[in-house]
């Protein structure tokens, strides 16, 4: 058995604290300032940078590492607010649903982004300073080991 040494154990404990705390802090800010969940914000942000501002629900689920029912529920909440539309399409003998960002959704995202980015900078980017990009590269290796798609919102 290869146990963690003291430095590794301390680093692991701090990483777990971040993993357990950060999503809730980010979501609280988004809910307070924009009436958006973190998942909802990420869905709108992803749609805003892809061609035609549209994605299949399965592509959104892959981006968010979520199940189709969870993503469908999140997109339904966005649709109720007029921020996305869903369209059932057919192709290659299959039916699928496409989510598309609306003008209202783009406007809400653009209004929400400044405070969210300020929070991300305050909590993550600024404390890490020049280490931010190397930490991102290190995290990318974990993403690969977990078998998750690697990339940015733009890929």
Buried (B, 14 or more C-beta within 10 A) or exposed (E): EEEEEEEEEEEEEEEEEEEEEBEEEBBEBBBEBBEBBBBBBBBBBBBBEBEEBBBBBEBBBBBBEBEEEEBBEBBEBBBEBEBBBBEEEEEEEEEBBBBBBBEEBBEBBEEBBEBBEEBBEEBBBEEEEEEBEEEBEEEEEEBEEEEEEEEEEEE
